[in-house]
Amino acid sequence: DGLPFNEMDFSLLKSLSNQVGLAIQNSKIMNFQIEKNKIDLDLQLAQNIQNLILPSDFPLNKSLEFASFYSSAQKVGGDLYDVFNLRDDKIGIIIADVSGKGIPASIVMATCQTHLKHLVDKHSSPSETLIALNQLMLQTMKPGMFVTLIYGIIDLNKNQITISRAGHESPIFFNKSTKEISPIICEGMAVGIAPSEIFDKKIKDVTLNFQKGDIVVLFTDGLTEIRNNNIEFSNSGLMN
């Protein structure tokens, strides 16, 4: 009408702008929630797939008992364990930890496990298997990522376990006859860091005899780095 705005006009405009702003904000929140739900669904599917990769059943054997516990810091993680039958009355055991967390680590973990499935039947010793694994992983891993890993072969005929360690937490061995608890010392470096001319020299096999009642504990740093009242559990806490 050509008249200047009055206080009522300004009040109406302010009220309308507040409502418009609220509507826009609600729309953004709704779109964000929709995208979050999609991501959560994808993560849940990835978690389900990862749970299928990790074994729920172990090889049946009257001489051995196996037990496992897995709890990821996120929906998906980079930790891996496996127990499987090999030829000549032997059983393979693997535990691994990929650097980082979340989906990138879980993808590297799946790649690592796929390679291992093909390599364990081609090589007779754990160290030979890890040397071949390092060569394959170097071709696909991004700089800065690596895998710490232990691969062991249990020989049921000889009552021996042979272990090779690629930079992973040292396993713990409990000797029932002496009641001693000690780490299994084995030289090695993480997979995916160094080329073959360096890596191959660091990887060795260590063989131990075992009898009825002896225990081998394999674990990742997710266990030893647990904190309670800001005190880290640590390797010594685990052994005690």
C-alpha positions in Angstrom: 0.0 0.0 0.0 3.0 2.3 -0.2 3.1 2.8 3.6 6.3 2.2 5.6 6.5 -1.0 7.7 5.3 -0.6 11.2 6.2 -2.6 14.3 3.4 -5.2 13.6 4.8 -5.8 10.1 8.3 -6.3 11.5 7.0 -8.7 14.2 5.1 -10.7 11.6 8.2 -10.9 9.4 10.4 -12.0 12.3 7.9 -14.7 13.2 7.7 -16.0 9.7 11.5 -16.0 9.3 11.9 -18.0 12.6 9.4 -20.5 11.3 11.1 -20.8 7.9 14.5 -21.2 9.6 13.2 -23.9 11.9 11.7 -25.7 8.9 15.0 -25.6 7.0 16.9 -26.8 10.1 14.4 -29.7 10.6 14.8 -30.6 7.0 18.6 -30.7 7.3 18.3 -32.8 10.5 15.9 -35.2 8.8 18.2 -35.6 5.8 21.2 -36.2 8.1 19.3 -38.8 10.0 18.3 -40.6 6.7 22.0 -40.7 5.6 23.0 -41.8 9.1 20.5 -44.7 9.0 21.9 -45.7 5.6 25.4 -45.7 7.0 24.3 -47.6 10.1 22.6 -50.2 7.8 25.8 -50.6 5.7 27.9 -51.0 8.8 25.5 -53.6 10.2 25.8 -55.5 7.0 29.6 -55.2 7.1 29.5 -56.5 10.7 27.4 -59.4 9.7 29.7 -60.3 6.9 32.8 -60.0 9.2 31.1 -62.3 11.7 30.7 -64.9 9.0 34.4 -64.6 8.2 35.4 -65.2 11.8 35.0 -68.9 12.7 32.3 -70.0 15.1 33.3 -73.7 15.1 36.7 -75.1 15.6 38.3 -78.4 14.3 37.1 -81.3 16.4 40.0 -83.1 18.1 40.1 -85.1 21.3 43.6 -83.9 22.1 42.9 -80.2 21.9 40.3 -77.6 23.1 39.9 -74.2 21.5 38.2 -71.1 22.8 37.8 -67.5 21.4 36.4 -64.1 22.3 36.1 -61.2 19.9 34.8 -57.7 20.6 35.4 -54.9 18.1 35.9 -51.3 19.3 33.6 -50.3 16.4 30.9 -52.2 14.4 33.6 -53.5 12.2 37.3 -53.9 13.0 40.7 -55.1 11.8 41.3 -58.0 14.1 41.3 -61.6 12.7 41.5 -65.1 14.1 41.1 -68.5 12.6 41.7 -72.2 13.3 41.7 -74.7 10.6 42.7 -78.3 9.7 45.9 -78.9 7.7 47.2 -82.1 6.1 49.2 -84.7 8.0 47.3 -84.3 11.3 48.2 -80.7 11.7 46.1 -77.7 12.7 46.8 -74.1 11.8 46.1 -71.1 14.1 46.1 -67.5 13.1 45.6 -64.2 14.9 46.1 -60.8 13.3 45.6 -57.1 13.9 45.4 -54.5 11.1 46.5 -51.0 11.9 43.6 -48.5 12.3 40.0 -49.3 12.9 36.7 -49.3 11.1 35.9 -50.2 7.5 39.4 -49.6 6.0 40.9 -52.0 8.6 38.2 -54.6 8.0 38.8 -54.5 4.2 42.5 -55.1 4.7 41.7 -57.9 7.2 39.5 -59.6 4.7 42.2 -59.3 2.0 44.8 -60.7 4.4 42.6 -63.7 5.3 41.9 -64.4 1.6 45.6 -64.5 0.9 46.3 -66.7 3.9 43.6 -69.3 2.8 45.6 -69.8 -0.4 49.0 -69.8 1.1 48.7 -72.2 4.1 48.5 -75.2 1.8 51.4 -74.1 -0.3 54.0 -73.8 2.4 55.1 -76.2 5.1 56.3 -73.7 7.7 54.7 -70.6 9.3 57.7 -68.4 8.4 57.5 -69.4 4.7 53.8 -68.5 4.7 54.3 -65.1 6.3 57.1 -64.3 3.8 54.8 -65.1 0.9 52.0 -63.1 2.5 54.2 -60.0 2.9 55.0 -60.1 -0.8 51.3 -60.2 -1.7 50.1 -57.6 0.8 52.8 -55.1 -0.2 51.2 -54.9 -3.7 47.8 -53.9 -2.3 48.2 -52.1 1.0 48.3 -48.3 1.2 51.4 -46.6 2.7 51.1 -46.3 6.5 49.0 -49.5 6.9 50.3 -52.8 8.2 49.3 -56.1 9.7 50.7 -57.7 12.8 50.2 -61.4 12.8 51.0 -64.8 14.3 50.7 -68.0 12.4 51.2 -71.3 14.2 51.0 -75.0 13.2 50.1 -77.6 15.7 51.6 -81.0 14.9 49.5 -83.6 16.7 51.8 -86.5 15.9 54.9 -84.8 17.5 53.0 -82.9 20.2 54.7 -79.7 19.0 53.6 -76.2 18.0 55.6 -74.1 15.6 55.0 -70.3 15.6 56.1 -67.5 13.4 55.5 -63.9 14.6 55.1 -60.8 12.3 55.3 -58.0 14.8 52.3 -59.2 16.8 51.9 -59.4 20.6 54.0 -62.4 21.8 51.8 -65.4 22.7 51.8 -66.7 26.3 52.6 -70.3 27.1 51.4 -72.0 30.3 53.4 -75.2 31.2 51.2 -77.3 33.4 54.0 -79.6 34.7 56.1 -76.6 35.9 53.2 -74.2 36.5 55.3 -71.6 34.6 53.7 -68.8 32.5 56.0 -67.1 30.0 55.9 -65.3 26.6 56.9 -67.2 23.5 59.8 -65.1 22.2 60.0 -65.0 18.5 61.6 -62.5 16.2 59.7 -60.8 13.5 58.2 -57.6 12.0 54.8 -56.5 10.8 53.5 -57.4 7.3 53.3 -54.7 4.7 56.0 -52.4 6.0 59.3 -53.6 4.5 60.2 -55.3 1.2 61.3 -58.9 1.0 65.0 -58.3 1.3 64.4 -56.9 4.8 61.3 -58.7 6.0 62.4 -62.2 5.1 65.5 -62.0 7.3 63.4 -61.0 10.3 60.9 -63.9 10.2 61.8 -67.0 12.1 60.1 -70.2 13.4 60.0 -71.2 17.0 59.0 -74.7 18.0 57.7 -75.8 21.4 56.8 -79.2 22.8 53.4 -79.4 24.6 51.7 -81.9 26.8 48.3 -82.5 28.2 47.1 -79.4 30.2 49.5 -76.9 28.5 47.9 -73.7 27.2 48.8 -71.2 24.5 47.1 -67.8 24.6 47.0 -65.6 21.5 45.6 -62.1 21.8 45.7 -58.6 20.3 46.7 -55.3 22.0 43.0 -54.6 22.4 43.2 -56.8 25.5 46.4 -55.5 27.0 45.5 -51.8 26.4 42.3 -51.9 28.3 42.2 -49.3 31.0 40.6 -49.2 34.5 40.8 -46.0 36.5 43.4 -44.9 33.9 45.6 -47.9 34.6 46.5 -50.0 31.6 46.0 -53.8 32.0 49.3 -54.5 30.1 51.1 -57.7 29.2 52.3 -58.2 32.8 48.8 -57.9 34.1 47.7 -60.6 31.6 50.4 -63.0 32.7 49.7 -62.4 36.3 
